[in-house]
Amino acid sequence: MSKIKTRPFDMANYLGSEEEITEYLRQVLEDGDPCELAAALGDVARARGMTQLARDTGLSRESLYKSLSGERAPSSDTLLKVIRALGFHLTIEPVEQPQ
């Protein structure tokens, strides 16, 4: 009997375009989970290159890997630095209230 070799799923392997990255982050933000947002930003960072993100944010690669693991919610300072360095900004819109 032969064994099938598998590897863990890594979303970073499927983020090939800016449109895919933008839609991915938009969907994650809709859920409102800060740990999930951190993990998604980590996926984007790995897809684009963690070394460059470390340079752009002034944070160490180790710190970024820990902060963007999704195991905990990073500080708002770290999140904002990463979001800006990845070329994004956050906008605020009112939530439509049911009538």
C-alpha positions in Angstrom: 0.0 0.0 0.0 1.5 3.4 -1.0 1.2 6.4 1.2 -0.1 9.7 -0.2 2.2 12.6 0.8 0.4 15.8 1.7 1.5 19.1 3.0 -0.4 21.6 5.1 -2.6 24.1 3.4 -1.0 27.6 3.1 -3.2 30.4 1.8 0.0 32.4 0.8 0.4 29.9 -2.1 -3.0 31.0 -3.6 -2.6 34.8 -3.4 -1.2 35.5 -6.8 -2.7 38.9 -7.7 -3.5 42.1 -6.0 -7.2 41.5 -6.6 -7.1 38.2 -4.9 -5.2 39.7 -1.9 -7.6 42.6 -1.6 -10.7 40.4 -1.7 -9.2 38.0 0.8 -8.5 40.8 3.3 -11.9 42.3 2.7 -13.6 38.9 3.5 -11.5 38.5 6.6 -12.3 42.0 7.8 -16.0 41.3 7.5 -15.7 38.6 10.1 -14.3 41.0 12.6 -11.9 38.6 14.3 -8.5 40.3 15.1 -6.7 37.0 15.3 -8.0 36.0 11.9 -7.0 39.4 10.5 -3.5 38.9 11.8 -3.2 35.5 10.3 -4.5 36.8 6.9 -2.0 39.6 7.0 0.6 37.0 7.7 -0.6 35.0 4.6 -0.2 38.2 2.5 3.2 38.9 3.9 4.5 35.4 3.1 3.0 35.7 -0.4 4.8 39.0 -1.0 8.0 38.4 1.1 8.4 38.7 4.9 11.9 40.1 4.6 10.7 43.1 2.6 7.8 43.7 5.1 10.3 43.6 8.0 12.3 46.3 6.2 9.2 48.4 5.5 7.8 48.2 9.0 11.0 48.4 11.0 10.0 45.2 12.8 12.0 42.0 12.9 11.0 39.0 10.8 10.7 37.0 14.0 8.4 39.6 15.6 6.3 39.6 12.4 6.0 35.9 12.2 4.8 35.8 15.9 2.4 38.8 15.5 0.9 37.5 12.3 0.5 33.9 13.3 -3.1 34.2 14.2 -2.5 32.7 17.6 -3.0 36.1 19.3 -4.2 39.5 18.3 -1.2 41.8 17.7 -1.2 45.4 18.9 -3.0 48.0 16.9 0.3 49.7 16.3 1.7 46.5 14.6 -1.5 45.9 12.6 -1.5 49.5 11.3 2.2 49.3 10.4 1.7 46.1 8.5 -1.4 47.2 6.7 0.3 50.4 5.6 3.5 48.6 4.6 1.5 46.2 2.5 0.0 49.1 0.6 -3.5 49.1 2.1 -5.5 51.5 4.3 -8.6 50.9 6.4 -11.8 52.8 5.9 -14.7 53.2 8.2 -18.3 52.9 7.0 -21.5 52.8 9.0 -23.2 49.4 9.2 -26.6 49.4 7.7 -29.2 49.0 10.4 -32.3 46.8 9.6 -35.4 48.9 9.3 
